[in-house]
Amino acid sequence: MRSGSESIQQDGGFTLTELLVVIGIMGVLMGLIFPVLGRARKSAREANCKVQIKQLAIEVKRYENDWRVHPPWLSTLYPNYLSERRLLLCPSDYSRPKGSQGARPDGLPPPFDQFAELDDNKDNSADESVYAGLGRMSPSSEAVSANSLRNPDIEGCSYSYEFACPKCSYWGGDPYPDALGNADGVVSWREVKIYVEQDGYTNAQKARDKDATYGGRVPLIRCFWHSPCFDPNRLHRTRVINYAVGDHNIYISDATKDGWKDNTKNF
């Protein structure tokens, strides 16, 4: 006959096999849960980014209504239009400090490595661009450097603001967008976006190419931080968040040069 102490000891213990089974089950559960949690965090960051982009777009419109011109940079919205600096930093921006790499992650292949003039951070490269603009940041028609119109209190920004004031580095054709714009001698990003892509003008006489007119679907603000891909053969599988300037919609495109043009079905 077994004593009471022996019975308790045997009933309360675990065999090695039982422990291994429990550990195996826990491993399987963790393997199932962790990817789900990772996807949930990724989705949450993307949702927060979309909210921030919408808020930035609202403040851009407020600035435009007040001064009859787009703001030269997103950073110039702070603090009179934008009260929180964090709205300029995408939750998925992994640079340290956030915003230090600008609008696109370092290492993206061409053509995205050539648009550093749009980086709204303290290392902005648009010093030689000039902007003779009217509005709050430049009350006269005096030419100034595009970089000087940044807000120096903002050290970094994660977003690509496509209607910014610096010279458009990829534009190599006729200077007619500037003639239709402020005629300051610089074909700026905003002039290319407004007169070429949004309105479809092909010359200073305002002839239009209907096939090259994208109207209100032109991106105002873009975020490249949600699925960066450094393989030029896989850019079509990347994920870029865009805010449409006229349609006021958020849509997803890839990171190829004209990817946003190929995703009109998202509107």
C-alpha positions in Angstrom: 0.0 0.0 0.0 1.4 3.4 -1.0 1.7 6.1 1.6 -0.1 9.4 1.2 3.1 11.4 0.5 4.0 9.1 -2.4 0.6 9.6 -3.9 0.7 13.3 -3.7 4.2 13.5 -5.2 3.3 11.4 -8.2 0.0 13.1 -8.8 1.5 16.7 -8.6 4.5 16.1 -10.9 5.2 16.1 -14.6 7.1 13.7 -16.7 9.7 14.8 -19.1 7.5 13.8 -22.0 4.6 15.9 -20.7 6.9 18.9 -20.3 8.2 18.5 -23.9 4.6 18.3 -25.2 3.7 21.5 -23.3 6.7 23.3 -24.6 6.0 22.2 -28.1 2.4 23.4 -28.0 3.6 26.8 -26.6 6.1 27.0 -29.5 3.4 26.3 -32.1 1.1 28.9 -30.5 3.8 31.6 -30.4 4.6 30.8 -34.1 1.0 31.4 -34.9 0.5 34.5 -32.7 3.6 36.5 -33.4 3.1 36.9 -37.2 -0.5 37.9 -36.5 0.6 40.5 -34.0 3.3 41.8 -36.4 0.7 42.2 -39.2 -1.6 44.0 -36.7 1.1 46.4 -35.7 1.9 47.0 -39.3 -1.7 47.7 -40.2 -2.0 50.0 -37.2 1.0 52.0 -38.2 -0.3 52.3 -41.8 -3.7 53.5 -40.5 -2.1 56.1 -38.3 0.0 57.3 -41.2 -3.2 57.7 -43.4 -4.8 59.8 -40.6 -1.7 62.0 -40.4 -1.5 62.5 -44.2 -5.2 63.6 -44.2 -4.5 66.0 -41.4 -1.5 67.4 -43.3 -3.6 67.8 -46.4 -6.2 69.7 -44.5 -3.6 72.1 -43.2 -2.1 72.5 -46.7 -5.6 73.5 -47.9 -6.0 76.0 -45.0 -2.7 77.6 -45.9 -3.7 77.8 -49.6 -7.0 79.4 -48.7 -5.3 82.0 -46.6 -2.4 82.9 -48.9 -3.6 81.8 -52.4 -0.5 79.6 -52.9 0.5 76.2 -51.7 2.9 76.2 -48.8 6.5 75.9 -49.9 7.1 73.0 -47.5 5.1 70.9 -45.1 7.5 72.1 -42.3 6.3 75.7 -42.9 2.8 74.6 -41.6 4.3 74.4 -38.1 3.3 75.9 -35.7 0.6 78.3 -37.1 -1.3 75.5 -39.0 0.1 72.4 -37.5 0.3 72.2 -33.8 2.2 68.8 -33.4 5.5 68.1 -35.0 4.9 64.3 -34.7 2.4 64.6 -37.6 5.3 65.1 -39.9 6.8 61.7 -38.9 5.4 58.5 -40.3 5.0 55.8 -37.6 6.7 53.3 -39.9 9.8 55.6 -40.5 12.6 53.5 -39.1 15.4 56.1 -39.6 17.0 57.4 -36.4 16.1 60.0 -35.6 12.8 59.7 -37.4 12.7 61.9 -40.6 16.4 62.1 -40.9 16.4 60.2 -44.2 13.8 62.4 -45.7 10.9 61.3 -47.8 12.4 58.0 -49.0 14.4 55.4 -47.2 18.1 55.4 -48.0 19.0 52.7 -50.5 16.0 53.0 -52.8 17.1 52.4 -56.4 16.6 54.9 -59.2 14.6 57.0 -59.9 13.9 57.6 -56.3 17.5 58.3 -55.2 17.5 61.6 -57.3 14.7 63.5 -55.5 16.7 64.6 -52.4 15.5 68.2 -53.1 12.1 67.2 -51.6 13.6 66.0 -48.3 12.1 68.4 -45.8 14.8 68.0 -43.2 17.8 69.9 -41.9 20.1 68.3 -44.5 17.9 69.6 -47.4 19.8 69.8 -50.7 17.6 72.5 -52.4 19.9 75.5 -51.5 20.5 76.5 -55.1 16.9 76.5 -56.1 15.2 79.8 -56.1 11.6 80.7 -55.4 10.1 84.1 -56.1 6.8 83.6 -54.4 4.0 85.5 -52.8 2.5 84.4 -49.6 3.2 84.2 -45.9 6.7 82.8 -46.1 7.8 85.2 -48.9 5.8 88.4 -48.9 7.6 89.9 -51.9 8.7 88.8 -55.3 12.3 88.7 -54.2 14.1 85.5 -55.2 15.3 83.4 -52.3 16.7 79.9 -51.9 14.0 77.2 -51.6 15.8 75.8 -48.5 15.5 79.1 -46.7 11.7 78.7 -46.8 11.8 75.6 -44.7 11.0 75.9 -41.0 14.4 75.3 -39.3 12.6 74.2 -36.1 11.6 71.0 -37.9 14.6 68.8 -38.3 13.0 65.9 -40.2 9.9 64.9 -42.2 8.9 61.5 -43.4 6.6 62.6 -46.2 7.1 63.5 -49.8 5.3 66.8 -50.5 4.9 66.8 -54.2 3.8 70.5 -54.5 6.9 71.9 -52.8 8.8 74.9 -54.1 12.3 73.6 -55.1 13.4 73.0 -58.7 12.2 69.7 -60.1 15.3 67.6 -60.8 13.6 65.2 -63.3 12.1 68.0 -65.5 14.4 68.4 -68.5 12.0 69.8 -71.1 10.6 73.2 -72.2 10.4 75.7 -69.3 6.7 76.4 -70.0 5.5 75.2 -66.5 7.3 78.1 -65.0 5.8 80.5 -67.6 2.4 79.3 -66.5 3.4 79.6 -62.9 5.3 82.4 -61.2 7.9 82.9 -64.0 10.8 83.0 -61.5 13.2 81.1 -63.8 12.8 77.8 -62.0 10.6 74.9 -63.1 9.5 73.9 -59.6 7.8 70.7 -58.4 4.5 72.4 -57.8 4.5 73.9 -61.4 5.2 70.5 -62.9 2.4 68.9 -60.8 -0.1 71.6 -61.4 0.4 72.6 -65.0 1.7 69.4 -66.6 0.3 66.5 -64.6 -2.9 68.0 -63.2 -3.9 70.3 -66.0 -2.1 68.5 -68.9 -0.6 71.6 -70.6 2.1 70.9 -73.2 3.3 74.4 -73.8 3.0 78.1 -72.7 0.0 78.5 -75.0 -1.9 76.1 -72.8 -2.3 73.4 -75.4 -3.5 70.2 -73.7 -2.7 66.5 -74.0 -5.8 64.7 -72.7 -3.8 61.5 -72.3 -1.3 63.2 -70.0 -3.9 64.9 -67.8 -4.5 63.3 -64.4 -6.6 66.0 -62.8 -7.4 65.7 -59.2 -5.7 62.3 -58.9 -2.2 63.8 -58.8 -0.6 63.0 -55.4 -0.2 65.9 -53.0 1.5 63.9 -50.3 3.2 60.5 -50.5 4.7 58.0 -48.0 7.3 55.5 -49.1 7.9 54.0 -45.6 5.5 51.0 -45.5 7.2 48.4 -47.6 10.6 49.7 -48.7 12.2 47.5 -51.3 15.8 48.0 -52.5 15.5 45.6 -55.4 14.8 47.5 -58.6 13.2 44.5 -60.1 10.6 44.3 -57.3 9.4 47.9 -57.1 6.1 46.9 -58.5 5.5 45.0 -55.3 6.1 47.9 -53.0 3.4 49.9 -51.2 3.2 53.7 -51.3 0.4 55.7 -49.7 -0.8 58.7 -51.7 -3.2 61.5 -51.1 -4.9 62.8 -54.2 -4.8 66.6 -54.5 -8.2 67.2 -56.0 -10.2 64.0 -55.2 -9.1 64.0 -51.6 -8.7 60.3 -51.6 -6.1 58.0 -50.0 -4.9 55.3 -52.4 -2.1 52.8 -52.7 0.4 52.6 -55.5 3.7 51.0 -56.1 7.1 52.8 -56.0 7.8 52.7 -59.7 8.3 56.0 -61.5 4.7 56.3 -62.8 3.1 53.8 -60.4 0.6 56.3 -59.1 -0.7 56.8 -62.7 -1.3 53.1 -63.1 -3.5 52.8 -60.0 -6.4 55.0 -61.1 -8.8 52.1 -60.3 -8.2 52.9 -56.6 -10.2 56.2 -56.9 
